[in-house]
Amino acid sequence: MTTGIKPAAREAIHVFLEENRKFPPPASFQSQAWVKDESIYERADKDPEGYWAHWAGELDWFKPWTKVLEWKAPYAQWFLGGKLNASVNCVDRHLKGPRKNKTAILWEGEPGDTRSLTYEELSREVNRFANVLKKLGVRKGDRVTLYLPMIPELAIALLASARIGAVHSVIFGGFSAESLRDRINDAQAKILITANRGWRRGKPVALKEAADEALKAAPSIEKVVVVKRGDHPIEFKPGRDLWWHELMKEVSDQCEPEPMESEDLLFILYTSGTTGKPKGIVHTTGGYLTGVYATTKWVFDLKENDIYWCTADIGWVTGHSYVVYGPLANGATVVMYEGAPDWPEKNRFWKLIEKYKVTIFYTAPTAIRAFMKWGDEFPKRSDLSSLRLLGTVGEPINPEAWMWYHEKIGGGRCPVVDTWWQTETGMIMITPLPGVTTLKPGSATKPFPGVSAEVLNEAGETVSVGGGYAALTKPWPAMLRTIFNDSKRYEEEYWLKWKGKAYFTGDGAKRDDEGYFWFLGRVDDVLNVAGHRIGTMEVESALVDHPAVAEAAVVGKSHEIKGQALAAFVTVKEGTAPTPELAQKLKDHVAKKIGVIARPDDIIFSADLPKTRSGKIMRRLLRDIAEGKTLGDTTTLADPQVVARLKDQYEEKEG
């Protein structure tokens, strides 16, 4: 969306950019790109199984597959009969040649501390921690929960879990103790890996304290492994808590990898849903690794001498796919940074690009809009000439932000790959190929070769030009296989809408007359706040959990930086005063229950909420109020005056 501009002018800018601003690949880039012509789309479309089998063949397998795809809607199995190991593909296979001494990870902590690991050094660390896990009783299929800052140990623990066939579940370090507890209990995890602290905007993040709180009601956890980050004191529970560095001294740096069936679980990653209960998205080994390997190589045009930086936290799917598995399977040099882009100054990202000579930079529209707001002077302070490709991920990017990114960061010379995908898809689905695609600011362009996507209407009919629902019409290798322990929910949320004929993404989209996709945001009750998916029901449940709250409804509203922000309409219990102090307490309560990313920007108190005569809250009207729009039809309300009073109240609050 375009922000800070009147609606009529905003629409005019969009139309102008869509129709008039096109950026073909620079000739110098195209001449050396992996993909130089568009014939690959036709070849992939004619024989998708053969196409994906070719990509899988670039991985290392213990045993070849006997069947590429078995599709019994809505369940897919890829590369049946094949056996491989994700750790081997990300580490071991690079030890046979010159990559052995190549840098795998360049890490910088927010305070400025640094580490560098070659592929050989990464191999030793992964093998050691795999042996640590085995020594702690972890076996194939056991779940291991990771609650860590962005430090090398997080990537090491992922690969070590994969090496022995354990299923990892990473919980973003910004989530609360209660969110951590709920996810541990859903996965029935055996081991928790955390740290005594992390860093964010110059302040220590108390991860171990949150973990201790979570474990008061998470009985499946047997041991807690703690990474020591400085001398921050923590409470240590004898017999349960163990130091990472002490355990690593006691084990060998050789650990035989577990041959995994292609469809064996690799990881569970929790994402918000419309019910308020987090969904454990299940990804398996062979198809997922094939998808992220292929897309990393072609979407980012990844070459041997590239320095690649995806700014996402590994706690999100972007970090799984495009910090760890995709780049390392390709033998890349990956930059990892722990902290915030504005610490200690608003030029930290640009200083890092200059310092490490980053060539590929992949970040979120939320960050780009913040960079724009901070001003051009910050990127101007650094030499960004090493960059040759830019990427964007997490939500639709407005054309103005795209243009700023292209001109101010890329110097007008770097293709911008605007990628659309989800936790559930596992891999990038709709994206430019930088050597062949003519770019349009704000459009994710076309499906990756081998991906089938359409815009459908309610009846499941293709909308050739115009708006509807983004849908995926054929299985793809990295697709989610189910929701952990809840196949019924998987079938209903993703496949019921069109009776198994297409996957429902939950995103609105339109296509232009050249077939380019333009994503319009969520169409369900999941909001995209700063690139993070947050279920409105989850936030409403947290609010109602507070003893002062009788009822709550949460909606999204446009936000200049975050894209969307949360506005909560709250009815308090009899005898409770709706004060500014209570509003702050409710915001803090949500942050404690879920995490700071879910903290509402606005709390609006109301004596009642707009409801239909059957008692359903009309969130559509609340969204209109939060967005400052003209109110829609109120004739179905039990009390039409409620919404008028709320609108007056909200406008008075906004000033």
C-alpha positions in Angstrom: 0.0 0.0 0.0 1.0 3.6 -0.5 0.9 5.6 2.8 0.9 9.2 3.8 -0.9 10.3 0.6 -4.5 11.2 -0.1 -6.5 8.3 -1.6 -7.1 9.9 -5.0 -3.4 10.9 -5.4 -2.3 7.5 -4.1 -4.4 5.7 -6.8 -3.0 8.0 -9.5 0.6 7.2 -8.5 -0.2 3.4 -8.5 -1.7 3.6 -12.0 1.2 5.7 -13.3 3.8 3.3 -11.9 2.0 0.2 -13.1 1.6 1.5 -16.6 4.7 3.6 -17.2 7.6 2.3 -15.0 9.2 -0.8 -16.3 12.8 -1.9 -15.7 14.2 -4.6 -18.1 17.3 -6.5 -16.8 20.5 -4.5 -17.2 22.5 -6.0 -20.1 25.6 -6.5 -17.9 23.5 -8.4 -15.4 21.7 -10.5 -18.0 24.9 -11.6 -19.8 26.1 -13.4 -16.7 22.8 -14.5 -15.1 21.9 -18.2 -14.5 18.7 -17.7 -16.5 19.1 -15.6 -19.6 15.9 -16.3 -21.6 12.3 -17.1 -20.8 12.1 -20.6 -22.4 12.6 -22.2 -19.0 9.0 -21.3 -18.1 7.7 -23.3 -21.1 10.0 -26.2 -20.4 9.0 -26.4 -16.7 5.3 -26.1 -17.6 5.5 -29.0 -20.2 7.2 -31.4 -17.7 7.0 -30.1 -14.1 8.0 -33.5 -12.6 11.0 -33.8 -14.8 11.9 -30.1 -14.1 11.8 -30.6 -10.3 13.6 -34.0 -10.6 16.4 -32.1 -12.3 16.7 -29.7 -9.4 16.6 -32.6 -6.8 19.4 -34.2 -8.8 21.7 -31.3 -7.9 21.4 -32.4 -4.2 23.3 -35.3 -2.6 21.2 -38.4 -2.0 22.1 -41.6 -0.1 19.5 -43.4 -2.2 17.7 -42.2 -5.3 14.0 -41.7 -5.4 11.7 -44.1 -7.4 8.8 -41.7 -7.9 8.9 -37.9 -8.3 5.4 -37.1 -7.1 2.4 -38.8 -5.6 -0.6 -36.4 -5.4 -3.8 -37.4 -3.6 -5.3 -34.0 -3.0 -4.6 -32.3 -0.6 -1.7 -34.5 0.3 1.6 -34.5 -1.7 4.7 -36.7 -1.4 7.8 -35.8 -3.4 10.8 -38.0 -4.3 9.4 -41.1 -2.8 11.9 -43.8 -1.9 14.8 -41.4 -1.9 17.0 -40.9 1.2 19.1 -37.8 2.0 20.1 -35.6 4.9 19.7 -31.8 5.0 22.9 -31.3 7.1 24.9 -33.3 4.6 23.6 -31.1 1.8 24.3 -27.8 3.6 27.7 -28.8 5.0 29.4 -32.1 4.1 29.2 -31.9 0.4 31.1 -28.6 0.4 34.1 -30.2 2.2 35.2 -32.2 -0.9 36.6 -29.3 -2.8 37.7 -25.7 -2.4 34.6 -24.7 -0.5 36.1 -26.5 2.5 38.0 -23.3 3.4 35.3 -20.9 2.1 33.5 -18.8 4.7 30.1 -20.1 5.4 28.9 -17.6 8.0 30.0 -14.0 8.7 28.3 -13.1 12.0 28.1 -9.7 13.8 26.4 -9.2 17.1 24.7 -5.9 17.9 27.4 -4.8 20.3 30.0 -5.3 17.5 31.4 -8.7 18.4 32.1 -10.9 15.3 32.7 -14.5 14.3 33.5 -16.2 11.1 33.0 -19.9 10.3 34.4 -21.7 7.2 32.5 -24.7 6.0 35.0 -27.0 7.7 34.6 -25.2 11.0 30.8 -25.2 10.6 31.0 -28.9 10.0 32.9 -29.5 13.2 30.4 -27.4 15.2 27.3 -29.1 13.7 28.8 -32.6 14.3 29.6 -31.8 17.9 26.2 -30.4 18.7 24.6 -33.4 16.9 26.5 -35.6 19.3 25.4 -33.4 22.3 21.8 -33.9 21.3 22.3 -37.7 21.0 24.0 -37.7 24.4 21.0 -36.0 25.9 18.8 -38.8 24.6 17.4 -37.1 21.4 16.5 -39.6 18.7 15.1 -39.5 15.2 11.6 -37.9 15.3 12.0 -36.2 18.7 11.2 -32.5 18.7 13.8 -29.9 19.7 12.7 -26.3 20.5 15.1 -23.4 19.8 14.6 -20.0 21.5 17.7 -18.1 20.6 19.0 -14.7 19.4 20.5 -14.4 15.9 23.8 -16.1 16.7 25.7 -18.8 14.9 24.5 -21.4 17.4 21.0 -21.0 16.1 22.0 -22.2 12.6 24.3 -24.8 14.1 21.5 -26.2 16.2 19.2 -26.4 13.2 21.7 -28.4 11.1 22.6 -30.6 14.1 19.0 -31.5 14.7 18.6 -32.3 11.0 21.8 -34.4 11.1 20.4 -36.9 13.6 16.8 -36.8 12.3 15.4 -34.7 15.1 12.6 -32.2 14.2 13.4 -28.6 15.1 10.9 -26.0 16.1 12.3 -22.5 16.2 10.5 -19.9 18.3 11.3 -16.2 17.5 13.2 -14.6 20.4 10.6 -11.8 20.5 7.8 -14.1 21.6 6.6 -14.2 25.2 7.0 -16.9 27.8 3.4 -17.9 27.2 3.8 -18.2 23.5 6.9 -20.3 24.0 5.1 -22.5 26.4 2.2 -23.1 24.1 4.4 -24.0 21.2 6.6 -26.4 23.3 3.5 -28.1 24.5 1.9 -28.4 21.0 5.1 -30.0 19.7 5.8 -32.0 22.9 9.4 -31.0 22.6 12.1 -32.9 24.5 14.9 -30.4 24.6 14.9 -26.6 24.8 17.9 -24.6 23.5 18.2 -21.0 24.6 20.7 -18.3 25.7 21.4 -16.3 28.8 20.7 -13.2 26.7 20.5 -11.6 23.3 20.8 -7.9 22.3 18.2 -5.5 20.8 18.7 -1.8 20.5 21.4 -1.8 23.1 19.5 -3.6 25.7 19.9 -7.3 26.8 17.0 -9.6 25.9 16.2 -11.9 28.8 15.6 -15.2 27.0 16.5 -17.6 29.8 14.2 -15.8 32.2 11.3 -16.2 29.7 12.2 -19.8 29.1 12.2 -20.5 32.9 8.7 -19.0 33.1 7.5 -21.0 30.1 8.8 -24.3 31.6 6.7 -24.0 34.7 3.9 -25.5 32.6 5.8 -27.4 29.8 6.4 -30.9 31.3 7.8 -32.5 28.1 11.1 -30.6 28.3 13.8 -32.8 29.9 16.9 -30.7 29.5 17.7 -27.0 28.7 20.9 -26.2 26.8 22.0 -22.6 27.4 24.4 -20.7 25.1 26.5 -18.3 27.2 26.5 -14.8 25.7 28.7 -12.7 28.0 28.4 -12.7 31.8 24.7 -11.9 32.2 23.7 -13.8 35.4 20.8 -16.3 35.2 19.1 -18.8 37.5 20.4 -22.3 36.8 18.3 -25.3 37.6 20.7 -28.2 38.6 20.1 -31.4 36.7 18.0 -29.7 34.0 20.0 -26.7 32.8 23.3 -27.3 30.9 25.9 -24.9 29.3 26.3 -25.3 25.6 30.1 -24.7 25.7 30.7 -27.3 28.4 28.7 -29.9 26.6 30.6 -29.2 23.3 33.9 -30.0 25.0 32.8 -33.5 25.9 31.9 -34.8 22.4 33.6 -35.8 19.1 33.4 -33.6 16.0 32.4 -36.6 14.0 28.8 -37.7 13.8 27.3 -40.0 11.2 24.3 -38.4 9.5 20.9 -40.1 9.7 19.7 -41.2 6.2 16.2 -39.6 6.1 13.3 -40.5 3.9 12.4 -37.7 1.6 9.1 -37.3 3.4 10.5 -37.5 6.9 9.8 -34.3 9.0 12.6 -31.7 8.9 10.9 -29.0 11.0 7.7 -27.5 12.5 7.3 -23.8 12.4 4.4 -22.1 14.1 2.4 -19.3 12.5 -0.7 -17.4 13.4 -4.2 -18.6 12.3 -7.7 -17.3 12.3 -8.7 -19.4 15.4 -6.1 -17.9 17.8 -4.4 -21.2 18.2 -0.9 -21.2 16.5 -0.5 -23.6 13.7 2.5 -26.0 13.5 3.3 -26.0 9.8 5.0 -29.2 8.9 7.9 -29.3 6.3 9.6 -32.4 5.2 13.1 -33.0 4.0 13.5 -33.8 0.3 10.9 -31.5 -1.3 11.6 -28.6 1.0 15.4 -28.7 0.4 14.9 -29.0 -3.4 12.6 -25.9 -3.4 14.8 -23.6 -1.4 17.9 -24.8 -3.1 16.4 -24.0 -6.6 14.9 -20.6 -5.7 18.0 -19.4 -3.9 20.2 -20.2 -6.9 17.9 -18.6 -9.5 16.0 -15.8 -7.8 19.1 -14.4 -6.3 21.3 -15.4 -9.2 23.7 -16.7 -6.6 27.3 -17.1 -7.7 30.4 -18.5 -6.0 31.9 -15.2 -5.0 28.7 -13.5 -3.7 28.4 -12.3 -0.1 24.7 -12.8 0.6 22.7 -11.2 3.4 19.1 -11.9 4.2 18.2 -9.7 7.2 15.4 -12.0 8.5 15.5 -13.7 11.9 15.8 -17.5 11.7 12.7 -17.5 14.0 10.7 -16.9 10.8 10.4 -19.0 7.7 12.5 -16.5 5.7 15.4 -17.2 8.0 14.9 -21.0 7.7 14.7 -21.0 3.9 17.0 -18.1 3.0 19.5 -17.7 5.8 20.2 -21.4 6.5 18.9 -24.1 4.2 18.8 -22.5 0.7 22.1 -20.5 0.8 24.1 -23.1 2.6 22.9 -25.9 0.3 24.3 -23.7 -2.5 27.6 -23.2 -0.7 27.1 -19.5 -0.1 28.8 -17.1 2.2 26.0 -15.8 4.5 26.0 -12.7 6.6 24.1 -13.0 9.9 23.4 -9.9 12.1 21.9 -10.0 15.5 20.5 -6.6 16.1 18.4 -3.7 15.0 19.0 -1.6 11.9 19.0 1.6 13.9 21.5 0.7 16.6 23.6 2.6 17.6 22.7 4.8 14.5 20.3 4.5 11.7 23.0 3.5 9.2 23.9 0.2 10.8 22.7 -1.9 7.8 24.6 0.3 5.4 27.8 0.1 7.4 27.5 -3.7 7.4 27.1 -3.8 3.7 30.2 -1.7 3.2 32.2 -3.7 5.8 31.4 -7.2 4.5 31.2 -6.1 0.8 27.6 -7.6 0.6 26.5 -8.3 -3.0 23.0 -9.6 -2.4 20.7 -7.9 0.1 17.2 -9.3 1.0 15.0 -7.4 3.4 11.4 -6.4 4.2 9.3 -3.5 2.9 8.7 -2.5 6.6 12.4 -1.9 6.9 12.6 -0.1 3.6 9.8 2.3 4.6 11.6 3.0 7.8 14.8 3.7 5.9 12.9 6.1 3.7 11.5 7.9 6.7 14.9 8.2 8.4 16.3 10.0 5.3 18.7 9.6 2.4 21.7 10.8 4.4 22.2 7.5 6.2 22.8 5.3 3.2 24.9 8.1 1.6 27.4 7.7 4.4 28.4 4.2 3.2 29.9 2.7 0.1 27.1 0.4 -1.3 28.8 -0.2 -4.6 29.4 -3.9 -3.8 25.6 -4.5 -4.2 24.5 -6.2 -7.4 21.0 -7.5 -6.5 18.3 -6.4 -4.0 15.3 -8.4 -2.7 12.2 -7.8 -0.7 10.1 -10.2 1.3 7.3 -10.4 3.9 4.5 -8.3 2.5 3.6 -6.3 -0.7 5.9 -3.4 -1.3 4.4 -0.1 -2.3 5.8 1.3 -5.6 7.2 4.4 -3.9 9.3 2.3 -1.5 10.4 0.1 -4.4 11.6 3.1 -6.3 13.5 4.5 -3.3 15.1 1.1 -2.7 16.1 0.8 -6.3 17.6 4.3 -6.6 19.0 5.1 -3.2 20.3 1.6 -2.2 20.8 0.0 -5.5 22.1 3.1 -7.3 19.6 2.4 -10.1 21.8 -0.5 -11.3 20.6 -3.5 -9.2 17.5 -5.6 -10.1 15.0 -5.8 -7.3 13.4 -9.2 -6.8 10.1 -8.7 -5.1 9.2 -12.1 -3.8 5.8 -13.5 -2.6 5.6 -16.7 -0.5 4.5 -17.9 2.9 5.5 -20.1 5.8 3.2 -22.7 4.3 4.8 -22.6 0.8 8.3 -23.1 2.3 9.9 -21.5 -0.8 9.6 -18.4 -3.0 6.6 -18.8 -5.3 6.1 -15.6 -7.3 9.1 -13.6 -8.2 11.2 -12.1 -10.9 14.1 -14.0 -12.4 16.6 -11.1 -12.4 18.2 -12.0 -15.7 15.0 -12.1 -17.8 12.1 -10.4 -16.0 11.1 -6.8 -16.8 10.4 -5.4 -13.4 7.4 -3.2 -12.4 7.6 -1.4 -9.0 5.2 -3.1 -6.6 4.6 -6.3 -8.5 6.0 -9.7 -7.6 5.7 -10.4 -11.4 5.3 -14.1 -12.3 5.4 -17.6 -10.8 8.8 -19.2 -10.4 9.3 -21.8 -13.2 7.5 -25.0 -12.1 5.0 -23.1 -9.9 1.3 -22.9 -11.0 -0.5 -19.9 -9.6 -3.8 -18.2 -10.6 -6.1 -15.5 -9.4 -9.5 -17.1 -8.7 -12.9 -15.7 -7.8 -15.2 -17.1 -5.1 -16.5 -19.9 -7.5 -12.9 -20.9 -8.3 -13.0 -19.5 -11.8 -9.8 -17.9 -13.2 -9.7 -14.1 -13.2 -7.5 -13.2 -16.1 -7.3 -9.5 -15.4 -8.6 -8.0 -12.2 -8.8 -8.9 -8.5 -9.6 -12.0 -6.6 -7.8 -14.6 -4.5 -4.3 -15.7 -5.1 -4.4 -19.5 -5.5 -1.8 -22.3 -6.1 -3.2 -24.8 -8.5 -0.6 -27.6 -8.6 1.6 -29.2 -5.8 5.1 -27.8 -5.4 8.1 -29.5 -3.7 8.4 -27.3 -0.6 4.7 -27.2 0.2 3.6 -27.8 3.8 2.5 -31.4 4.3 0.0 -30.8 7.1 -0.5 -28.9 10.4 1.2 -30.8 13.2 -1.4 -33.1 14.8 -4.3 -31.4 13.1 -4.8 -32.7 9.5 -8.5 -31.7 9.6 -7.5 -28.0 10.1 -5.0 -28.3 7.3 -7.7 -29.6 4.9 -10.2 -27.0 6.0 -8.0 -23.9 6.1 -6.1 -24.4 2.9 -8.1 -26.7 0.6 -11.8 -26.6 1.5 -12.6 -23.3 -0.3 -12.3 -24.8 -3.8 -12.9 -28.4 -2.7 -9.2 -29.5 -3.1 -8.8 -28.1 -6.6 -6.5 -25.3 -5.4 -4.6 -24.1 -2.4 -6.2 -21.0 -0.7 -3.4 -18.6 0.2 -5.5 -16.1 2.2 -4.1 -13.3 0.1 -5.9 -11.0 -2.3 -4.3 -10.4 -5.7 -4.9 -9.0 -9.1 -3.2 -9.6 -12.5 -2.5 -7.0 -15.1 -2.7 -7.5 -18.9 0.8 -8.9 -19.0 -0.1 -11.6 -16.4 1.9 -9.9 -13.6 0.7 -10.5 -10.0 0.0 -7.6 -7.7 -0.6 -8.7 -4.1 -3.2 -6.8 -2.1 -2.8 -8.2 1.4 -4.6 -10.6 3.6 -8.3 -11.4 3.1 -8.9 -13.4 6.3 -8.4 -12.5 9.9 -4.6 -12.7 9.8 -2.8 -9.4 9.7 0.6 -8.7 8.3 2.3 -6.4 10.8 5.9 -5.5 9.9 6.0 -8.7 7.8 4.9 -10.9 10.7 1.6 -12.7 10.5 -0.6 -12.1 13.6 -4.0 -13.6 14.0 -6.6 -11.1 15.3 -8.3 -13.9 17.3 -5.0 -14.5 19.1 -4.8 -10.8 20.2 -8.5 -10.7 21.1 -8.0 -13.8 23.3 -5.0 -12.1 25.0 -7.1 -9.0 25.7 -10.1 -10.9 27.1 -7.7 -12.8 29.3 -7.2 -9.5 31.3 -9.5 -9.3 34.3 -10.7 -5.8 33.3 -11.9 -6.8 29.8 -15.4 -8.0 28.9 -15.1 -8.1 25.1 -12.5 -7.1 22.4 -12.4 -6.9 18.7 -9.1 -6.4 16.8 -8.7 -5.1 13.3 -5.9 -3.8 11.1 -5.2 -0.3 9.9 -2.8 1.2 7.5 0.6 2.2 9.0 3.2 4.2 7.2 6.1 2.0 8.3 4.7 -1.4 9.3 2.2 -1.7 6.5 -0.5 -2.7 9.0 -0.9 -1.9 12.7 -3.3 -3.3 15.2 -6.3 -1.3 16.6 -8.2 -2.9 19.5 -11.8 -2.0 20.4 -12.4 -3.0 24.0 -15.4 -3.1 26.3 -14.4 -3.2 30.0 -16.3 -4.9 32.8 -18.8 -3.2 35.0 -17.1 -0.9 37.6 -13.8 -0.6 35.6 -12.7 2.9 34.5 -11.5 3.0 30.9 -8.4 5.1 31.5 -5.2 5.8 29.5 -3.4 3.9 32.3 -5.6 0.8 31.6 -5.0 1.1 27.9 -1.2 1.0 28.5 -1.7 -2.0 30.8 -3.7 -3.8 28.1 -1.0 -3.2 25.5 1.6 -4.5 27.9 -0.6 -7.5 28.7 -0.8 -8.5 25.0 3.0 -8.1 24.7 3.4 -10.4 27.7 0.9 -13.0 26.4 2.1 -13.1 22.8 5.1 -10.9 22.3 5.9 -7.2 21.6 5.2 -7.7 17.8 1.5 -8.1 18.8 1.2 -5.0 20.9 -1.8 -2.9 19.6 -1.0 0.6 18.5 -4.4 1.8 19.6 -6.8 0.7 22.4 -10.3 2.3 21.9 -12.7 1.8 24.8 -16.4 1.4 24.0 -19.5 0.7 26.0 -20.5 -1.7 23.3 -19.3 -3.1 20.0 -21.2 -3.0 16.7 -23.0 -6.3 16.3 -25.5 -7.9 14.0 -28.9 -8.9 15.4 -27.5 -12.4 15.7 -24.6 -11.1 17.9 -21.7 -11.2 15.4 -19.2 -8.4 15.8 -19.0 -6.3 12.5 -15.3 -6.1 12.2 -15.7 -4.6 8.7 -17.2 -1.5 10.3 -14.4 -1.3 12.9 -11.9 -1.5 10.1 -13.7 1.4 8.4 -13.5 3.4 11.6 -9.7 2.6 12.1 -9.0 3.6 8.5 -11.0 6.8 8.7 -13.3 5.6 5.8 -16.9 6.4 5.2 -18.9 3.8 7.1 -20.5 1.0 5.1 -24.0 -0.4 5.5 -25.2 -0.4 9.1 -28.7 -1.5 8.6 -28.0 -5.0 9.9 -26.8 -3.8 13.3 -28.7 -4.4 16.4 -27.9 -0.8 17.4 -26.7 1.4 14.6 -25.9 4.2 17.0 -23.0 2.2 18.5 -20.8 2.5 15.4 -21.5 6.3 15.1 -20.5 6.9 18.6 -17.3 4.8 18.1 -16.4 6.7 15.0 -16.8 10.0 16.8 -14.7 8.7 19.7 -11.9 7.4 17.4 -11.7 10.5 15.4 -11.5 12.6 18.6 -8.7 10.4 19.8 -6.8 10.6 16.5 -6.9 14.4 16.9 
